[in-house]
Amino acid sequence: MARIAVIGAGAGAMAAAARLAVAGHRVVVYERSSTYGGALGRYERDGFVFDTGPGLLRLPAVYRDLFVKTGKEPLESCVRLAPVDPASRHLFADGTDVSLPNASRAGVVSALDAALGAGAGERWGEFLGRAREAWDRTRRPLLEEPLWPDWQVLARDPYPALKQRRLLRAPRRADTLGEVAAWELGGGRLGTLLESYALEYGLDPRTAPASAAVLPYMEQTFGSWYVSGGMRELARAMYERCVARKVEFVFGAEVTGVREKDGRAAGLELADGTVVAADHVVCGVDPRALEPMLPGRELWGAERVRPSAGGAPSRFTVLLALRGHRPADAVHRTVVHSPDAAGAHAAFAGSHTGTPTVTVLRPDDPAVRPDDDHEAVTLTSTVAPHGPVDWSQETLVRRYTEDLITAAARAVPDLRERLLWHEARTPAHLARATGAQGGSVPAPSLAGAGARFLHPSNTTGLPGLHLAGGWAHPGGGLAHCGMSGALVAGLIVEGEDFRGSQ
């Protein structure tokens, strides 16, 4: 039985902890805040309940696998999952309104033809066919296996972009998702639709590789799911599963150092001076925090991906408490598209000009409202992190809150008349809650673009020190965090013979 110390109690860290405990190891999780869950936060007031992190679950099979392999009770015995149908409603600047069904390629094609004109659905369907090829080529190396030592082979984009023939000039292929949107989908509303999937994950479609096409493919193939009571309930279920497997949690424990002995990780140092001995250390937070803890130690080297030096975009969230019942025909998730490129891409320029693209979540869930005469609504937009933008400025927060409410009023026409109160959650809030630099939110790992969109592997240059969570392979997103936990557990339990999840 090995002693394993885990830094952080986010989803990836808890996924690793539960699996390691079942394998017979003694696992202790050290969390600097007073609770578990990381980005899976919750805000409650006057009987209203809101998620302050992800609002929907994709690839639920990741967490079904976790619960099957760590206990007798399956996931659905611990939380209630419901498919979101339609998966999303899209409101475009010209007033076009289209609702896309959940996990139905034929249904999506039909809906796009009806809303955008004959041929639009077929064009989108052909694009998804190419996206599936990219998914098939990268599913194992990017999601189910530890990052290869020769990770540079993933620098080549797996998306089979179409050749764009040009008069008297060599054919060209799309290198970025934005170019796929323009050249293969013809721009316009179909292009805007595609780009919105990148924006949701904090990716700039103008620089994200064409392989980001796997993001809409995943959603439209495997569906979107809602956890009754909010996504915080999934964090609760994971915490309770860890406790049931004898994982120990120490809250209010800030880790300030990693101990090294005989060339391998040997434990932790806490802010109160406590020294913790361990045979393995799992870092479930931003790995850049490790560098000052191990001065002079090369953690990455030529054979490993280094953590990104720049801050990833963050999220600006507005929580709305509304009087009046939720209409029966209300859609759970609506994307209100920006009327201009400046607003859609402002987060990546470090500015906030123009109207942003806003996601509106309206769950039909009695657990998140005081009674049926009220409704809880969450608005979210991708923004620059705290640092490049000073999100402590009250004037900026008020202005951006107003921008989001104005955009959301297109999806909820009587919003302002029904509004009781609102609460803004900025990247500065997220930074304090999770410890992530500037409140940044990591995106999933993607192949292509010279491997710039990969995350550090789950092992480091210090034997016994492993990385889990959204800042490590295979990157951000709730499903990806769960996969990282499975990979770390496999590497510790099976060692170098581990070849990936099944």
C-alpha positions as CSV (number, residue, x, y, z in Angstrom):
1,M,0.0,0.0,0.0
2,A,1.5,3.3,-1.1
3,R,0.9,6.7,0.5
4,I,-0.4,9.1,-2.0
5,A,-0.8,12.9,-1.5
6,V,-3.2,14.8,-3.8
7,I,-3.0,18.5,-4.2
8,G,-6.5,20.0,-4.8
9,A,-10.0,18.5,-4.7
10,G,-11.2,19.3,-8.2
11,A,-12.9,16.7,-10.5
12,G,-9.7,15.3,-12.0
13,A,-8.0,15.0,-8.6
14,M,-11.0,13.3,-7.0
15,A,-11.3,10.9,-10.0
16,A,-7.7,9.8,-9.5
17,A,-8.1,9.6,-5.7
18,A,-11.2,7.3,-5.8
19,R,-9.5,4.9,-8.3
20,L,-6.3,4.8,-6.3
21,A,-8.1,4.2,-3.1
22,V,-9.9,1.2,-4.6
23,A,-6.5,-0.1,-5.7
24,G,-5.5,-0.3,-2.1
25,H,-3.5,2.8,-1.6
26,R,-3.8,5.3,1.3
27,V,-4.9,8.6,-0.3
28,V,-5.0,12.0,1.4
29,V,-6.3,15.1,-0.5
30,Y,-5.0,18.5,0.5
31,E,-7.3,21.4,-0.6
32,R,-6.5,25.0,0.1
33,S,-10.2,26.1,0.2
34,S,-12.9,25.0,2.5
35,T,-14.7,22.6,0.1
36,Y,-14.3,20.2,-2.7
37,G,-15.2,20.5,-6.4
38,G,-12.8,23.0,-7.8
39,A,-14.6,24.8,-10.7
40,L,-17.8,22.9,-9.9
41,G,-19.0,25.7,-7.5
42,R,-22.4,26.7,-6.3
43,Y,-24.1,30.0,-5.4
44,E,-27.3,30.0,-3.3
45,R,-29.5,32.9,-2.3
46,D,-33.2,33.3,-1.4
47,G,-34.0,29.7,-2.4
48,F,-32.2,30.1,-5.8
49,V,-29.3,27.7,-6.7
50,F,-26.8,28.3,-9.4
51,D,-23.8,26.5,-10.9
52,T,-20.8,28.8,-11.0
53,G,-18.9,26.5,-13.3
54,P,-19.9,24.1,-16.1
55,G,-23.7,23.7,-16.4
56,L,-23.9,20.6,-18.6
57,L,-22.1,17.3,-18.9
58,R,-20.7,15.8,-22.1
59,L,-19.4,12.2,-22.5
60,P,-21.2,11.0,-19.3
61,A,-19.6,7.6,-20.0
62,V,-16.4,8.9,-18.3
63,Y,-18.1,9.3,-15.0
64,R,-20.2,6.2,-15.4
65,D,-17.0,4.3,-15.8
66,L,-15.5,6.0,-12.6
67,F,-18.5,5.0,-10.5
68,V,-18.7,1.4,-11.8
69,K,-15.0,0.9,-11.1
70,T,-15.0,2.4,-7.6
71,G,-18.1,0.9,-6.0
72,K,-21.3,-1.1,-6.3
73,E,-23.5,1.9,-6.9
74,P,-23.5,3.2,-10.5
75,L,-23.5,6.9,-11.3
76,E,-27.3,7.1,-11.8
77,S,-27.8,5.8,-8.3
78,C,-25.9,8.8,-6.9
79,V,-27.2,11.6,-9.2
80,R,-30.0,11.9,-11.6
81,L,-28.9,12.5,-15.2
82,A,-31.3,13.8,-17.9
83,P,-30.6,14.4,-21.6
84,V,-31.0,18.0,-22.7
85,D,-33.4,18.1,-25.7
86,P,-33.1,20.2,-27.7
87,A,-29.4,20.3,-27.0
88,S,-29.2,23.9,-27.9
89,R,-31.2,26.8,-29.4
90,H,-29.2,29.3,-31.5
91,L,-30.3,32.9,-32.1
92,F,-28.4,34.7,-34.8
93,A,-28.0,38.4,-35.3
94,D,-30.5,38.5,-38.2
95,G,-33.2,37.0,-36.1
96,T,-32.8,33.4,-37.4
97,D,-33.8,30.9,-34.7
98,V,-32.9,27.2,-34.8
99,S,-33.1,24.5,-32.2
100,L,-30.8,21.5,-32.6
101,P,-31.9,18.1,-31.2
102,N,-29.8,16.1,-28.8
103,A,-27.5,13.4,-30.2
104,S,-29.3,13.2,-33.5
105,R,-27.2,13.9,-36.6
106,A,-30.3,13.4,-38.9
107,G,-32.3,15.7,-36.7
108,V,-29.6,18.4,-36.8
109,V,-29.4,18.2,-40.6
110,S,-33.2,18.6,-40.9
111,A,-33.3,21.5,-38.4
112,L,-30.6,23.4,-40.2
113,D,-32.2,22.9,-43.6
114,A,-35.5,24.2,-42.2
115,A,-34.0,27.3,-40.6
116,L,-31.1,28.2,-42.9
117,G,-32.3,26.9,-46.2
118,A,-32.1,23.7,-48.2
119,G,-28.5,22.4,-48.4
120,A,-27.4,23.9,-45.1
121,G,-28.0,20.7,-43.2
122,E,-26.3,18.6,-45.9
123,R,-23.2,20.9,-45.8
124,W,-23.1,20.6,-42.0
125,G,-23.5,16.8,-42.1
126,E,-20.6,16.5,-44.6
127,F,-18.5,18.6,-42.2
128,L,-19.4,16.3,-39.3
129,G,-18.3,13.4,-41.4
130,R,-14.9,14.9,-41.7
131,A,-14.9,15.8,-38.0
132,R,-15.6,12.1,-37.2
133,E,-12.4,11.2,-39.1
134,A,-10.4,13.6,-36.9
135,W,-12.1,12.1,-33.8
136,D,-11.3,8.5,-34.8
137,R,-7.7,9.4,-35.5
138,T,-7.1,11.2,-32.1
139,R,-9.5,9.6,-29.7
140,R,-7.0,7.1,-28.3
141,P,-3.8,9.3,-28.2
142,L,-5.7,12.4,-26.9
143,L,-8.2,10.9,-24.5
144,E,-7.6,7.3,-23.5
145,E,-3.8,7.0,-23.5
146,P,-1.0,8.7,-21.6
147,L,0.6,11.4,-23.8
148,W,3.2,9.7,-26.0
149,P,6.9,10.5,-25.4
150,D,7.0,11.4,-29.1
151,W,4.1,13.8,-28.7
152,Q,5.5,15.9,-31.5
153,V,3.7,13.6,-34.0
154,L,0.5,15.2,-32.8
155,A,1.6,18.5,-34.3
156,R,0.0,17.5,-37.6
157,D,-3.7,18.3,-37.9
158,P,-5.8,15.1,-38.2
159,Y,-8.8,17.0,-39.7
160,P,-9.2,16.0,-43.4
161,A,-9.7,19.6,-44.7
162,L,-11.1,19.9,-48.2
163,K,-8.8,21.4,-51.0
164,Q,-9.9,24.8,-52.0
165,R,-9.0,25.2,-55.7
166,R,-7.9,28.6,-56.8
167,L,-7.4,30.0,-60.4
168,L,-3.7,29.9,-61.4
169,R,-2.7,29.3,-57.7
170,A,-2.0,26.2,-55.7
171,P,-4.9,24.7,-53.8
172,R,-5.2,25.6,-50.1
173,R,-6.6,23.7,-47.1
174,A,-8.0,25.1,-43.9
175,D,-5.5,25.2,-41.0
176,T,-7.8,26.8,-38.4
177,L,-11.4,26.3,-37.3
178,G,-12.2,29.8,-38.5
179,E,-11.0,28.8,-42.0
180,V,-13.1,25.7,-41.9
181,A,-16.1,27.8,-41.0
182,A,-15.3,30.2,-43.9
183,W,-14.1,27.9,-46.7
184,E,-16.0,24.7,-46.0
185,L,-19.2,26.0,-44.5
186,G,-19.4,29.2,-46.5
187,G,-19.2,31.5,-43.4
188,G,-22.5,33.1,-42.6
189,R,-24.7,31.5,-40.0
190,L,-23.2,28.0,-40.4
191,G,-19.8,29.4,-39.9
192,T,-20.9,31.3,-36.8
193,L,-22.5,28.1,-35.5
194,L,-19.2,26.2,-35.8
195,E,-17.2,29.0,-34.3
196,S,-19.5,29.1,-31.2
197,Y,-18.3,25.6,-30.2
198,A,-14.7,26.9,-30.0
199,L,-15.8,30.0,-28.1
200,E,-17.6,27.9,-25.5
201,Y,-14.3,26.1,-24.6
202,G,-12.3,29.4,-24.6
203,L,-10.7,28.8,-28.0
204,D,-10.2,31.5,-30.6
205,P,-11.5,30.0,-33.9
206,R,-9.0,32.2,-35.7
207,T,-6.1,30.3,-34.2
208,A,-7.6,27.0,-33.0
209,P,-6.6,24.1,-35.2
210,A,-9.0,22.6,-37.7
211,S,-9.1,19.6,-35.4
212,A,-11.3,21.6,-33.0
213,A,-14.0,20.2,-35.3
214,V,-14.2,17.3,-32.8
215,L,-15.9,19.6,-30.3
216,P,-19.3,19.9,-32.1
217,Y,-18.9,16.2,-33.2
218,M,-18.7,15.1,-29.6
219,E,-21.7,17.1,-28.5
220,Q,-23.9,16.1,-31.4
221,T,-22.9,12.5,-31.2
222,F,-22.8,11.8,-27.5
223,G,-25.3,14.4,-26.4
224,S,-25.6,16.9,-23.6
225,W,-26.7,15.9,-20.1
226,Y,-28.0,17.8,-17.1
227,V,-27.5,16.7,-13.5
228,S,-30.6,17.4,-11.4
229,G,-29.8,20.0,-8.7
230,G,-26.9,21.3,-10.8
231,M,-23.4,20.1,-11.6
232,R,-22.4,20.6,-8.0
233,E,-24.3,17.4,-7.3
234,L,-21.8,15.5,-9.4
235,A,-19.0,17.0,-7.3
236,R,-20.9,15.9,-4.2
237,A,-21.3,12.4,-5.5
238,M,-17.6,12.1,-6.3
239,Y,-16.6,13.4,-2.9
240,E,-18.9,10.9,-1.2
241,R,-17.5,8.1,-3.3
242,C,-14.0,9.1,-2.3
243,V,-15.0,9.2,1.4
244,A,-16.7,5.8,1.1
245,R,-13.4,4.4,-0.4
246,K,-11.5,5.8,2.7
247,V,-10.0,8.8,0.9
248,E,-9.1,11.5,3.5
249,F,-9.7,15.2,2.8
250,V,-7.9,18.0,4.6
251,F,-9.5,21.4,3.8
252,G,-7.9,24.7,4.4
253,A,-4.5,23.1,3.7
254,E,-2.4,25.2,1.3
255,V,0.5,23.3,-0.3
256,T,3.7,25.4,-0.5
257,G,6.2,22.8,-1.4
258,V,6.9,19.4,-2.9
259,R,9.5,17.2,-1.0
260,E,12.1,15.4,-3.0
261,K,14.2,12.4,-1.8
262,D,16.6,10.2,-3.7
263,G,15.5,11.7,-7.0
264,R,11.7,11.2,-6.6
265,A,8.7,13.0,-5.0
266,A,8.6,12.2,-1.3
267,G,5.8,14.3,0.1
268,L,4.4,17.8,0.6
269,E,5.0,20.9,2.7
270,L,2.0,22.9,3.9
271,A,1.7,26.6,4.7
272,D,1.4,25.9,8.4
273,G,4.8,24.2,8.4
274,T,3.4,20.6,8.3
275,V,5.5,18.1,6.4
276,V,3.6,15.2,4.8
277,A,5.4,12.1,3.7
278,A,4.2,10.3,0.5
279,D,5.3,7.8,-2.0
280,H,3.5,9.5,-4.9
281,V,2.2,13.1,-5.3
282,V,-0.7,14.0,-7.6
283,C,-1.0,17.6,-8.6
284,G,-4.6,18.5,-9.4
285,V,-4.0,22.2,-9.9
286,D,-2.3,24.4,-12.5
287,P,1.2,22.7,-12.8
288,R,2.8,26.1,-13.1
289,A,2.4,26.3,-9.4
290,L,4.9,23.4,-9.1
291,E,7.9,25.3,-10.6
292,P,8.5,27.6,-7.6
293,M,8.1,24.6,-5.3
294,L,10.9,22.8,-7.0
295,P,13.5,25.4,-8.0
296,G,16.2,24.1,-10.2
297,R,14.3,20.8,-11.0
298,E,13.5,20.3,-14.7
299,L,9.9,19.0,-14.7
300,W,9.2,19.0,-18.4
301,G,12.3,18.5,-20.6
302,A,12.4,18.0,-24.3
303,E,10.3,14.9,-24.1
304,R,7.3,16.6,-22.4
305,V,4.9,19.4,-23.2
306,R,5.5,22.5,-21.1
307,P,2.6,24.3,-19.4
308,S,1.5,27.3,-21.5
309,A,3.1,30.5,-20.3
310,G,0.1,32.7,-21.2
311,G,-3.2,32.8,-19.5
312,A,-6.2,31.1,-21.1
313,P,-9.5,33.0,-21.4
314,S,-11.9,32.9,-18.5
315,R,-15.7,33.1,-18.0
316,F,-17.9,36.0,-16.9
317,T,-21.2,34.7,-15.4
318,V,-24.3,36.5,-14.4
319,L,-26.8,34.7,-12.1
320,L,-30.4,35.9,-12.5
321,A,-33.3,35.4,-10.1
322,L,-36.6,35.9,-12.0
323,R,-40.1,36.2,-10.7
324,G,-42.8,34.2,-12.6
325,H,-42.8,30.6,-13.8
326,R,-40.6,29.1,-16.4
327,P,-42.6,28.8,-19.7
328,A,-43.3,25.2,-20.7
329,D,-41.7,25.8,-24.1
330,A,-38.5,27.3,-22.7
331,V,-35.3,25.7,-23.9
332,H,-32.6,24.6,-21.5
333,R,-29.6,26.1,-23.4
334,T,-29.7,29.0,-25.8
335,V,-26.7,30.5,-27.6
336,V,-27.2,34.2,-28.4
337,H,-24.7,34.9,-31.1
338,S,-22.7,38.1,-31.3
339,P,-23.8,40.4,-34.1
340,D,-20.2,41.3,-34.9
341,A,-16.8,39.6,-35.0
342,A,-15.3,42.2,-32.6
343,G,-17.7,41.1,-29.8
344,A,-17.3,37.4,-30.4
345,H,-13.5,37.6,-30.4
346,A,-13.0,40.4,-27.9
347,A,-11.8,38.0,-25.2
348,F,-8.8,37.1,-27.3
349,A,-7.8,40.7,-27.8
350,G,-7.9,41.5,-24.1
351,S,-10.7,44.0,-24.9
352,H,-14.4,44.1,-24.4
353,T,-15.9,46.0,-27.3
354,G,-19.1,45.0,-29.1
355,T,-21.8,42.6,-27.9
356,P,-20.5,39.2,-26.8
357,T,-21.8,35.7,-27.6
358,V,-23.8,34.7,-24.6
359,T,-25.0,31.2,-23.4
360,V,-28.3,31.2,-21.5
361,L,-29.1,28.3,-19.3
362,R,-32.7,27.8,-18.1
363,P,-32.9,24.4,-16.3
364,D,-36.4,23.1,-15.7
365,D,-35.5,21.9,-12.2
366,P,-37.5,22.5,-9.0
367,A,-34.3,22.0,-7.0
368,V,-32.7,25.3,-8.2
369,R,-35.7,27.7,-7.6
370,P,-37.6,28.5,-4.4
371,D,-41.0,27.5,-6.0
372,D,-42.6,27.2,-9.4
373,D,-43.4,30.9,-9.4
374,H,-39.7,31.7,-9.9
375,E,-36.9,30.8,-12.3
376,A,-33.1,30.6,-12.0
377,V,-31.2,31.6,-15.2
378,T,-27.5,31.6,-15.8
379,L,-25.7,33.7,-18.4
380,T,-22.1,33.0,-19.4
381,S,-19.6,34.5,-21.8
382,T,-15.9,33.9,-22.6
383,V,-13.7,36.8,-21.5
384,A,-10.1,37.7,-21.0
385,P,-8.7,36.5,-17.6
386,H,-8.0,38.8,-14.7
387,G,-4.7,40.5,-15.2
388,P,-4.9,41.6,-18.8
389,V,-8.3,43.0,-17.8
390,D,-8.9,44.4,-14.3
391,W,-12.1,42.6,-13.3
392,S,-12.0,44.3,-9.9
393,Q,-13.2,47.5,-11.6
394,E,-16.9,47.9,-10.6
395,T,-17.6,50.1,-13.7
396,L,-16.4,47.4,-16.0
397,V,-18.3,44.7,-14.2
398,R,-21.5,46.7,-14.3
399,R,-21.1,47.4,-18.0
400,Y,-20.4,43.8,-18.9
401,T,-23.2,42.6,-16.8
402,E,-25.5,44.9,-18.7
403,D,-24.2,43.7,-22.0
404,L,-24.9,40.1,-21.1
405,I,-28.4,40.9,-19.8
406,T,-29.2,42.9,-23.0
407,A,-28.1,39.9,-25.2
408,A,-30.0,37.4,-23.0
409,A,-33.2,39.4,-23.4
410,R,-33.4,38.1,-26.9
411,A,-33.8,34.6,-25.5
412,V,-35.9,35.6,-22.6
413,P,-38.1,38.5,-23.9
414,D,-39.6,39.5,-20.6
415,L,-36.3,39.2,-18.7
416,R,-36.0,42.7,-17.4
417,E,-39.6,42.9,-16.2
418,R,-39.2,39.6,-14.3
419,L,-35.7,40.3,-12.8
420,L,-35.6,40.3,-9.0
421,W,-31.8,40.5,-8.6
422,H,-28.6,39.5,-10.3
423,E,-25.1,38.5,-9.2
424,A,-22.0,38.7,-11.4
425,R,-19.2,36.3,-11.1
426,T,-16.0,37.5,-12.7
427,P,-12.6,35.9,-13.6
428,A,-11.4,37.4,-10.3
429,H,-13.9,35.4,-8.4
430,L,-12.9,32.3,-10.3
431,A,-9.2,32.9,-9.6
432,R,-10.0,33.1,-5.8
433,A,-12.2,30.0,-5.9
434,T,-9.9,27.7,-7.9
435,G,-6.4,29.2,-7.7
436,A,-6.2,29.2,-11.5
437,Q,-4.0,32.1,-12.7
438,G,-6.4,35.0,-13.6
439,G,-9.3,32.6,-13.3
440,S,-8.3,31.0,-16.6
441,V,-10.3,28.0,-17.8
442,P,-8.3,25.3,-19.7
443,A,-9.4,24.1,-23.1
444,P,-9.3,20.4,-24.2
445,S,-6.1,19.2,-25.8
446,L,-6.2,19.3,-29.6
447,A,-3.8,17.9,-32.3
448,G,-2.4,20.1,-35.0
449,A,-1.1,23.7,-34.9
450,G,2.4,22.5,-34.2
451,A,1.2,20.8,-30.9
452,R,0.6,24.2,-29.3
453,F,-2.8,23.0,-28.0
454,L,-1.5,20.0,-26.1
455,H,-1.3,20.0,-22.3
456,P,1.6,18.6,-20.1
457,S,1.6,14.8,-19.8
458,N,0.4,13.1,-16.6
459,T,4.0,12.3,-15.6
460,T,6.7,14.9,-14.9
461,G,10.5,15.0,-14.9
462,L,10.4,14.1,-11.2
463,P,9.5,10.4,-10.7
464,G,6.5,10.0,-8.4
465,L,5.0,13.4,-9.3
466,H,1.9,13.2,-11.5
467,L,-0.5,15.7,-13.0
468,A,-4.3,15.4,-13.1
469,G,-7.1,17.8,-13.9
470,G,-7.9,20.3,-16.7
471,W,-4.3,21.7,-16.9
472,A,-2.8,18.3,-17.7
473,H,-3.4,15.8,-20.5
474,P,-6.0,15.5,-22.0
475,G,-7.0,19.1,-21.0
476,G,-10.0,21.0,-19.9
477,G,-13.6,20.2,-19.9
478,L,-15.4,18.1,-17.2
479,A,-15.2,14.8,-19.2
480,H,-11.5,15.4,-20.0
481,C,-10.8,16.0,-16.3
482,G,-12.3,12.6,-15.5
483,M,-10.1,11.0,-18.1
484,S,-7.0,12.6,-16.6
485,G,-7.8,11.1,-13.3
486,A,-8.2,7.6,-14.8
487,L,-4.8,8.0,-16.6
488,V,-3.0,9.1,-13.5
489,A,-4.4,6.2,-11.5
490,G,-3.4,3.8,-14.2
491,L,0.1,5.1,-14.4
492,I,0.6,4.8,-10.6
493,V,-1.0,1.4,-10.3
494,E,0.4,-0.2,-13.4
495,G,3.6,1.9,-13.9
496,E,5.3,2.1,-17.3
497,D,3.2,-0.9,-18.6
498,F,0.0,1.2,-18.5
499,R,-1.2,1.7,-22.1
500,G,-4.4,3.6,-21.4
501,S,-8.0,3.3,-20.4
502,Q,-10.3,0.8,-22.0
